[in-house]
Amino acid sequence: MTNTPKASTENAQKLEAAYASVSDLYRGKTNDLYAACREMRATTRVYEGDFIAKFLGVPTNAGLQTRPTYAVFQYQDVMNVLKDANTFTSGFILEGMGKVWDGLMILGMDGEAHRKVRALLQPAFMPENVNKWRPKIDRVAREDFLMPLLPNKKADLMEMGLNFPVRAMYALVGFPEDNPDQYNQYAVWALSMLAANQLDKAKAEEGRRIAAIAVKSLYDALMEQVKRRRTEGATGDDLITRLMNAEYEGHKLDDHEVATFARSLLPAAGETTTRTFSAAMTFLLTVPGLIDRVRNDRTLVSKLIDEAVRFEPSSTFKVRETSADVQIGDVLIPKGSFVQCMVASANRDETAFENPDVFDIDRRQKPSFGFGFGPHMCIGQFVAKLELNCAINGILDLFPNVRLDPEQPAPKIEGAHLRGAKSVHVIWD
């Protein structure tokens, strides 16, 4: 692995294995996700049945598959579902995968409880506060990952793509920066939490056992840091300290809440950024003329990232549960049903985006759903975008004439869910 001491090799390999295992779990069975979605948009506004299980073959809601299930594909329908958190709720997450998370999981909260917790957590993740972390993130990208590669003049960027977001995010959380090997172990635990969500019932019990161990282990590691901050007076600018000092309507988080909410944010902190990095770099290196434009005008890096999130969202669907009977089109969806929002379909809806199957950083900006939408929109999206911005700018600055390695396979983005490229082999002068 890149710049990895020998003592770190085992945990680095565990991280690679955990990431590959999650990728395999959500690889699915469709050869062309977007063709399947395009057909559904044209013929079936609301699919009655479990579209994800039948056509994609990936797990959605562990242990809860017996409920009536529907799927929507059109841009406006997906937007309407995601923005109406009263009618389309998320509490079911705590019945399935959330059972091993002690119930304190912002993704599975609804109503007033969600509003209050979101108000406490949100300030730490707003752009004006996230940007204060830019120097640290940029230093990690360049000094820890890119500069050691310079003499090689070749690399698989996904070695950095997997490890850099982990190193950066765990440093921002507040873990000691002098032991990156620990970060790999923490990231393994974070990814292992996803093991509870299995399509194969025979594997579900073992998956829950693995997830429960990972949840407890990461909680203990975080609680150790929370107690240390409390002893030191909570005066730093790391995420743990920000959460400890957050206050809303007279309420502050106790130590258990700080550790638990920080833990719930970590599984996606590396994984989503890794997969989006693979997509952004793939398009940067394969769309004719794009890399020269972006290299010469760095304001385009943000547009590159936004278009990558639209064109190849790492999370291809979101699921909600109806709190009342609801009508979508000609279909009456009863209370207590699951509604699968096909993000990958909505992001390429012809009624919302001109030439939606073309990667175009110049397209007129409008909301897409790669980071979700509405009250449950990804709280860490600005951190992810900042990490991506620092990584891409660092590559363009330090790797002259970076380009795909002609002796290696071209990058391929795949997966029915949690999409990304396994490798992005490059060379430079």
GUSEDO-212656 format. One record per residue (C-alpha): residue number from 1; residue in three letters; y, z, x. Coordinates in Angstrom, 1 decimal. Example, Ala and Ser with C-alpha at 12.3 -4.5 7.8 and 13.67 -1.06 7.14 Angstrom:
# GUSEDO-212656
  seq  type   north      up    east
    1   ALA    -4.5     7.8    12.3
    2   SER    -1.1     7.1    13.7
//
This chain:
# GUSEDO-212656
  seq  type   north      up    east
    1   MET     0.0     0.0     0.0
    2   THR     3.6    -0.5     1.1
    3   ASN     4.9     2.1     3.5
    4   THR     2.1     4.5     2.4
    5   PRO     0.9     7.2     4.9
    6   LYS    -2.9     7.5     5.4
    7   ALA    -2.9    10.8     3.7
    8   SER    -1.5     9.1     0.6
    9   THR    -4.1     6.4     0.4
   10   GLU    -6.4     8.2    -2.1
   11   ASN    -3.7     8.9    -4.6
   12   ALA    -2.2     5.5    -4.2
   13   GLN    -5.6     4.0    -5.0
   14   LYS    -6.0     6.3    -8.0
   15   LEU    -2.6     5.0    -9.3
   16   GLU    -3.6     1.4    -8.9
   17   ALA    -6.9     2.1   -10.6
   18   ALA    -5.2     4.0   -13.5
   19   TYR    -2.7     1.2   -14.0
   20   ALA    -5.4    -1.4   -14.0
   21   SER    -7.5     0.6   -16.4
   22   VAL    -4.6     0.8   -18.9
   23   SER    -4.0    -3.0   -18.4
   24   ASP    -7.7    -3.7   -19.1
   25   LEU    -7.6    -1.4   -22.2
   26   TYR    -4.8    -3.4   -23.7
   27   ARG    -5.7    -6.9   -22.4
   28   GLY    -7.2    -7.8   -25.8
   29   LYS    -9.0   -10.9   -26.8
   30   THR    -6.4   -13.5   -27.7
   31   ASN    -5.8   -16.3   -25.3
   32   ASP    -2.4   -17.1   -26.8
   33   LEU    -0.6   -14.2   -28.4
   34   TYR     2.5   -16.3   -29.1
   35   ALA     0.6   -19.1   -30.8
   36   ALA    -1.1   -16.6   -33.1
   37   CYS     2.2   -15.0   -34.0
   38   ARG     3.9   -18.4   -34.5
   39   GLU     1.3   -19.4   -37.0
   40   MET     1.6   -16.1   -38.9
   41   ARG     5.4   -16.4   -39.1
   42   ALA     5.1   -19.8   -40.6
   43   THR     2.3   -19.0   -43.1
   44   THR     2.1   -15.3   -43.8
   45   ARG     5.2   -13.1   -44.1
   46   VAL     3.1   -10.0   -44.6
   47   TYR    -0.5    -9.9   -43.3
   48   GLU    -2.7    -7.6   -45.4
   49   GLY    -5.1    -6.0   -42.9
   50   ASP    -5.3    -4.7   -39.3
   51   PHE    -3.8    -7.7   -37.5
   52   ILE    -3.8    -6.0   -34.2
   53   ALA    -7.5    -5.0   -34.3
   54   LYS    -8.7    -8.3   -35.7
   55   PHE    -6.6   -10.8   -33.7
   56   LEU    -5.5    -8.9   -30.6
   57   GLY    -8.4    -6.5   -30.1
   58   VAL    -6.5    -3.6   -28.7
   59   PRO    -6.2     0.1   -29.9
   60   THR    -3.3     1.2   -32.0
   61   ASN    -3.7     4.5   -33.8
   62   ALA    -6.7     6.5   -32.4
   63   GLY    -8.8     8.1   -35.2
   64   LEU    -6.5     6.9   -38.0
   65   GLN    -7.7     3.3   -38.6
   66   THR    -8.9     4.0   -42.1
   67   ARG    -5.5     3.8   -43.7
   68   PRO    -4.2     0.7   -45.4
   69   THR    -2.6    -1.5   -42.8
   70   TYR    -0.2    -4.4   -42.9
   71   ALA     1.6    -6.5   -40.3
   72   VAL     5.1    -8.2   -40.3
   73   PHE     6.2   -11.0   -38.0
   74   GLN     9.6   -12.2   -38.8
   75   TYR    12.7   -11.0   -37.0
   76   GLN    14.5    -9.6   -40.0
   77   ASP    11.5    -7.8   -41.3
   78   VAL    10.7    -6.2   -38.0
   79   MET    14.4    -5.1   -37.7
   80   ASN    14.4    -3.7   -41.2
   81   VAL    11.3    -1.6   -40.6
   82   LEU    12.4    -0.2   -37.2
   83   LYS    15.9     0.8   -38.3
   84   ASP    14.7     2.5   -41.5
   85   ALA    13.2     5.7   -40.1
   86   ASN    13.2     7.4   -43.5
   87   THR    10.9     4.9   -45.2
   88   PHE     9.0     3.9   -42.1
   89   THR     8.1     7.0   -40.3
   90   SER     6.5     8.0   -36.9
   91   GLY     4.9    11.4   -37.6
   92   PHE     1.4    10.0   -37.7
   93   ILE     1.6     9.7   -33.9
   94   LEU     1.2    13.4   -33.7
   95   GLU    -2.0    13.2   -35.7
   96   GLY    -3.7    10.8   -33.4
   97   MET    -2.7    10.6   -29.7
   98   GLY    -0.1    13.3   -30.1
   99   LYS    -2.7    16.0   -30.7
  100   VAL    -3.2    16.3   -26.9
  101   TRP     0.6    16.5   -26.4
  102   ASP     1.1    19.9   -28.1
  103   GLY     3.1    18.2   -30.9
  104   LEU     6.4    18.1   -29.0
  105   MET     6.7    14.3   -28.7
  106   ILE     9.9    12.6   -29.6
  107   LEU     8.1     9.4   -30.5
  108   GLY     6.2    11.3   -33.2
  109   MET     9.2    13.1   -34.7
  110   ASP    10.9    12.2   -38.0
  111   GLY    14.0    13.2   -39.9
  112   GLU    16.2    16.1   -39.0
  113   ALA    13.9    17.4   -36.3
  114   HIS    14.0    14.0   -34.5
  115   ARG    17.8    13.7   -35.0
  116   LYS    18.4    17.1   -33.4
  117   VAL    16.1    16.6   -30.4
  118   ARG    17.4    13.1   -29.9
  119   ALA    21.0    14.4   -29.8
  120   LEU    20.0    17.0   -27.2
  121   LEU    18.2    14.4   -25.0
  122   GLN    20.4    11.3   -25.4
  123   PRO    23.4    12.3   -23.3
  124   ALA    21.3    12.5   -20.1
  125   PHE    20.3     8.9   -20.7
  126   MET    23.6     7.2   -21.6
  127   PRO    24.9     4.5   -19.2
  128   GLU    27.8     6.6   -17.9
  129   ASN    25.4     9.4   -16.8
  130   VAL    22.5     7.1   -15.7
  131   ASN    24.8     5.2   -13.4
  132   LYS    25.4     8.4   -11.4
  133   TRP    21.8     7.9   -10.3
  134   ARG    22.4     4.4    -8.9
  135   PRO    22.9     5.4    -5.2
  136   LYS    19.6     7.3    -5.2
  137   ILE    17.7     4.6    -7.0
  138   ASP    19.1     1.9    -4.7
  139   ARG    18.3     3.9    -1.6
  140   VAL    14.7     4.4    -2.7
  141   ALA    14.3     0.7    -3.5
  142   ARG    15.7    -0.5    -0.2
  143   GLU    14.8     2.1     2.4
  144   ASP    11.4     3.2     1.0
  145   PHE    10.1    -0.1    -0.1
  146   LEU    11.9    -3.3     0.8
  147   MET    13.1    -2.7     4.4
  148   PRO     9.6    -1.7     5.7
  149   LEU     8.4    -5.1     4.5
  150   LEU    11.0    -7.2     6.3
  151   PRO     8.9    -7.9     9.5
  152   ASN     6.0    -9.2     7.4
  153   LYS     7.9   -12.1     5.8
  154   LYS     5.4   -12.0     2.9
  155   ALA     4.3    -9.5     0.2
  156   ASP     2.8    -9.0    -3.2
  157   LEU     5.9    -7.7    -5.0
  158   MET     3.7    -5.8    -7.5
  159   GLU     2.9    -3.3    -4.8
  160   MET     6.5    -2.3    -4.9
  161   GLY     6.6    -3.0    -8.7
  162   LEU     4.0    -0.3    -9.3
  163   ASN     5.2     2.3    -6.9
  164   PHE     9.0     2.0    -6.8
  165   PRO     9.6     3.0   -10.5
  166   VAL     7.2     6.0   -10.0
  167   ARG     9.0     7.1    -6.9
  168   ALA    12.5     6.6    -8.4
  169   MET    11.8     8.2   -11.8
  170   TYR    10.0    11.2   -10.4
  171   ALA    12.8    11.8    -8.0
  172   LEU    15.3    11.6   -10.8
  173   VAL    13.2    14.1   -12.9
  174   GLY    13.6    16.6   -10.1
  175   PHE    10.4    16.7    -8.1
  176   PRO    10.8    17.2    -4.4
  177   GLU    11.5    14.0    -2.6
  178   ASP     9.6    14.9     0.6
  179   ASN     6.2    14.4    -0.9
  180   PRO     5.8    10.9    -2.5
  181   ASP     2.0    11.4    -2.5
  182   GLN     2.5    13.9    -5.3
  183   TYR     4.4    11.3    -7.3
  184   ASN     1.3     9.1    -7.3
  185   GLN    -0.8    12.0    -8.6
  186   TYR     1.8    12.7   -11.3
  187   ALA     1.9     9.0   -12.3
  188   VAL    -1.9     8.9   -12.5
  189   TRP    -1.8    11.8   -14.9
  190   ALA     1.0    10.1   -17.0
  191   LEU    -1.1     6.9   -17.3
  192   SER    -4.2     8.9   -18.0
  193   MET    -2.5    10.3   -21.1
  194   LEU    -3.0     6.9   -22.7
  195   ALA    -6.8     7.2   -22.4
  196   ALA    -6.9     9.0   -25.7
  197   ASN    -6.1     5.8   -27.5
  198   GLN    -9.4     3.9   -27.5
  199   LEU   -10.7     1.0   -29.7
  200   ASP   -14.3     1.9   -28.9
  201   LYS   -15.2     5.1   -30.7
  202   ALA   -17.9     5.8   -28.2
  203   LYS   -15.2     6.1   -25.5
  204   ALA   -12.7     8.0   -27.7
  205   GLU   -14.0    11.5   -27.0
  206   GLU   -14.1    11.0   -23.3
  207   GLY   -10.7     9.4   -23.4
  208   ARG    -9.3    12.4   -25.3
  209   ARG   -10.9    14.8   -22.7
  210   ILE    -9.3    12.9   -19.8
  211   ALA    -5.9    12.7   -21.6
  212   ALA    -6.0    16.5   -22.3
  213   ILE    -6.6    17.3   -18.6
  214   ALA    -3.8    15.0   -17.6
  215   VAL    -1.4    16.4   -20.2
  216   LYS    -2.0    20.0   -19.0
  217   SER    -1.8    19.1   -15.3
  218   LEU     1.5    17.3   -15.7
  219   TYR     2.9    20.0   -17.8
  220   ASP     2.0    22.6   -15.2
  221   ALA     3.7    20.6   -12.5
  222   LEU     6.8    20.2   -14.6
  223   MET     7.0    23.8   -15.6
  224   GLU     6.9    24.8   -11.9
  225   GLN    10.0    22.7   -11.4
  226   VAL    11.7    24.1   -14.6
  227   LYS    11.2    27.7   -13.5
  228   ARG    12.5    26.8   -10.0
  229   ARG    15.7    25.3   -11.5
  230   ARG    16.1    28.3   -13.7
  231   THR    15.9    30.6   -10.7
  232   GLU    18.4    28.5    -8.8
  233   GLY    20.9    28.5   -11.6
  234   ALA    20.3    25.0   -13.0
  235   THR    23.2    23.4   -11.1
  236   GLY    21.8    20.1   -10.0
  237   ASP    22.0    16.6   -11.6
  238   ASP    18.3    15.8   -11.9
  239   LEU    16.8    15.2   -15.4
  240   ILE    15.2    18.6   -15.7
  241   THR    18.5    20.3   -15.0
  242   ARG    20.3    18.0   -17.4
  243   LEU    17.8    18.9   -20.1
  244   MET    18.1    22.6   -19.4
  245   ASN    21.9    22.4   -19.7
  246   ALA    22.0    20.2   -22.8
  247   GLU    23.3    21.8   -26.0
  248   TYR    23.7    20.5   -29.5
  249   GLU    24.9    22.5   -32.6
  250   GLY    24.4    25.7   -30.6
  251   HIS    20.8    25.0   -29.7
  252   LYS    19.5    24.6   -26.1
  253   LEU    16.0    23.7   -25.0
  254   ASP    13.8    26.5   -23.8
  255   ASP    11.6    26.1   -20.7
  256   HIS     8.6    25.0   -22.7
  257   GLU    10.6    22.4   -24.5
  258   VAL    12.2    21.0   -21.3
  259   ALA     8.8    20.7   -19.6
  260   THR     7.2    19.2   -22.7
  261   PHE     9.9    16.6   -23.5
  262   ALA    10.2    15.6   -19.9
  263   ARG     6.4    15.1   -19.8
  264   SER     6.5    12.9   -23.0
  265   LEU     9.0    10.6   -21.3
  266   LEU     7.0     9.9   -18.2
  267   PRO     4.1     7.7   -19.2
  268   ALA     6.4     4.8   -20.0
  269   ALA     8.9     5.6   -17.2
  270   GLY     6.9     3.7   -14.6
  271   GLU     4.6     1.5   -16.6
  272   THR     7.2    -0.3   -18.7
  273   THR     9.5    -0.8   -15.7
  274   THR     6.6    -2.2   -13.7
  275   ARG     5.6    -4.7   -16.3
  276   THR     9.1    -5.8   -17.0
  277   PHE     9.7    -6.2   -13.2
  278   SER     6.7    -8.5   -13.0
  279   ALA     8.1   -10.7   -15.8
  280   ALA    11.6   -10.8   -14.5
  281   MET    10.5   -11.7   -11.0
  282   THR     8.0   -14.3   -12.3
  283   PHE    10.8   -16.1   -14.2
  284   LEU    13.3   -15.7   -11.4
  285   LEU    10.9   -17.5    -9.1
  286   THR     9.5   -20.1   -11.4
  287   VAL    12.4   -21.3   -13.6
  288   PRO    14.0   -24.2   -11.7
  289   GLY    17.3   -23.4   -10.1
  290   LEU    17.4   -19.9   -11.5
  291   ILE    17.1   -17.9    -8.3
  292   ASP    20.0   -19.8    -6.7
  293   ARG    22.2   -19.0    -9.7
  294   VAL    21.4   -15.4    -9.8
  295   ARG    21.6   -14.9    -6.0
  296   ASN    25.2   -16.4    -6.1
  297   ASP    26.3   -14.5    -9.2
  298   ARG    24.8   -11.0    -9.5
  299   THR    26.3   -10.4   -12.9
  300   LEU    23.4   -12.6   -14.1
  301   VAL    20.8   -10.0   -13.0
  302   SER    21.4    -8.0   -16.2
  303   LYS    21.0   -11.2   -18.3
  304   LEU    17.8   -12.0   -16.4
  305   ILE    16.4    -8.6   -17.3
  306   ASP    17.5    -8.8   -21.0
  307   GLU    15.9   -12.2   -21.4
  308   ALA    12.7   -11.0   -19.7
  309   VAL    12.5    -8.2   -22.2
  310   ARG    13.0   -10.6   -25.1
  311   PHE    10.7   -13.4   -23.8
  312   GLU     7.9   -11.2   -22.5
  313   PRO     8.1    -7.7   -24.0
  314   SER     5.7    -5.4   -22.3
  315   SER     5.1    -3.6   -25.6
  316   THR     4.2    -6.4   -28.1
  317   PHE     4.1    -4.3   -31.2
  318   LYS     5.4    -1.0   -32.8
  319   VAL     3.6     0.8   -35.7
  320   ARG     5.2     2.8   -38.5
  321   GLU     3.9     4.6   -41.6
  322   THR     5.4     4.2   -45.1
  323   SER     6.7     7.4   -46.7
  324   ALA     6.9     5.7   -50.1
  325   ASP     5.8     2.5   -51.8
  326   VAL     7.8    -0.4   -50.4
  327   GLN     8.1    -4.1   -51.2
  328   ILE     8.3    -6.7   -48.4
  329   GLY     8.4   -10.2   -49.8
  330   ASP     5.7   -10.6   -52.4
  331   VAL     3.6    -7.7   -51.1
  332   LEU     3.8    -4.1   -52.3
  333   ILE     2.8    -1.8   -49.5
  334   PRO     1.7     1.6   -50.8
  335   LYS     2.8     5.0   -49.5
  336   GLY     0.8     6.1   -46.5
  337   SER     0.1     2.7   -45.1
  338   PHE     0.6     1.5   -41.5
  339   VAL     3.0    -1.3   -40.9
  340   GLN     2.5    -3.2   -37.6
  341   CYS     5.8    -4.6   -36.4
  342   MET     4.9    -7.6   -34.2
  343   VAL     7.7    -7.4   -31.6
  344   ALA     6.3   -10.4   -29.6
  345   SER     6.6   -12.5   -32.8
  346   ALA    10.1   -11.3   -33.8
  347   ASN    11.5   -11.8   -30.3
  348   ARG    10.6   -15.5   -30.6
  349   ASP    11.5   -16.1   -34.3
  350   GLU    13.0   -19.5   -34.7
  351   THR    15.4   -18.2   -37.3
  352   ALA    16.9   -15.7   -34.9
  353   PHE    16.8   -17.4   -31.5
  354   GLU    17.5   -21.1   -30.7
  355   ASN    14.7   -22.6   -28.6
  356   PRO    12.9   -19.2   -28.6
  357   ASP    10.0   -20.4   -26.4
  358   VAL    12.4   -21.3   -23.6
  359   PHE    13.4   -18.7   -21.0
  360   ASP    17.2   -19.0   -21.1
  361   ILE    19.5   -16.3   -19.6
  362   ASP    22.5   -18.2   -21.1
  363   ARG    21.5   -17.7   -24.7
  364   ARG    23.8   -15.8   -27.0
  365   GLN    23.0   -12.1   -26.8
  366   LYS    21.5   -10.5   -29.9
  367   PRO    19.2    -7.6   -30.4
  368   SER    15.5    -8.0   -29.4
  369   PHE    12.8    -5.4   -29.7
  370   GLY    11.2    -5.0   -26.3
  371   PHE    12.7    -1.5   -26.1
  372   GLY    12.3    -0.9   -29.8
  373   PHE    15.2    -0.6   -32.3
  374   GLY    16.9     1.9   -34.5
  375   PRO    16.5     5.7   -34.3
  376   HIS    13.4     5.5   -32.1
  377   MET    14.8     3.0   -29.6
  378   CYS    13.6     3.7   -26.1
  379   ILE    15.6     6.6   -24.8
  380   GLY    15.0     5.7   -21.2
  381   GLN    15.9     2.0   -21.4
  382   PHE    19.1     2.3   -19.3
  383   VAL    17.2     4.0   -16.5
  384   ALA    14.6     1.2   -16.6
  385   LYS    17.3    -1.4   -16.5
  386   LEU    19.1     0.3   -13.6
  387   GLU    15.8     0.5   -11.6
  388   LEU    15.2    -3.2   -12.2
  389   ASN    18.7    -4.1   -11.3
  390   CYS    18.5    -2.2    -8.0
  391   ALA    15.1    -3.7    -7.2
  392   ILE    16.1    -7.3    -7.9
  393   ASN    19.4    -7.1    -6.1
  394   GLY    17.6    -5.5    -3.1
  395   ILE    15.1    -8.4    -2.9
  396   LEU    17.9   -11.0    -3.1
  397   ASP    19.9    -9.2    -0.4
  398   LEU    17.1    -8.5     2.0
  399   PHE    14.6   -11.4     1.7
  400   PRO    16.3   -14.6     2.7
  401   ASN    15.1   -17.7     0.7
  402   VAL    12.5   -15.6    -1.1
  403   ARG    10.0   -17.8    -2.9
  404   LEU     6.5   -17.9    -4.2
  405   ASP     3.8   -18.0    -1.6
  406   PRO     2.2   -21.4    -1.9
  407   GLU    -1.1   -20.1    -0.4
  408   GLN    -1.5   -17.5    -3.2
  409   PRO    -2.1   -17.9    -7.0
  410   ALA     1.0   -18.2    -9.0
  411   PRO     1.9   -15.1   -11.1
  412   LYS     0.4   -15.0   -14.6
  413   ILE     1.7   -12.8   -17.4
  414   GLU    -1.1   -11.7   -19.7
  415   GLY    -2.3    -9.0   -22.1
  416   ALA    -2.3    -8.7   -25.9
  417   HIS    -0.3    -5.5   -25.4
  418   LEU     1.4    -3.9   -22.3
  419   ARG     1.8    -7.4   -20.9
  420   GLY     2.6    -8.1   -17.3
  421   ALA     1.6   -10.0   -14.1
  422   LYS    -1.0    -8.5   -11.8
  423   SER     0.6    -9.9    -8.7
  424   VAL     3.7   -11.8    -7.6
  425   HIS     3.1   -13.1    -4.1
  426   VAL     6.2   -14.2    -2.1
  427   ILE     7.3   -15.3     1.3
  428   TRP    10.8   -15.4     2.9
  429   ASP    12.5   -16.6     6.0
//
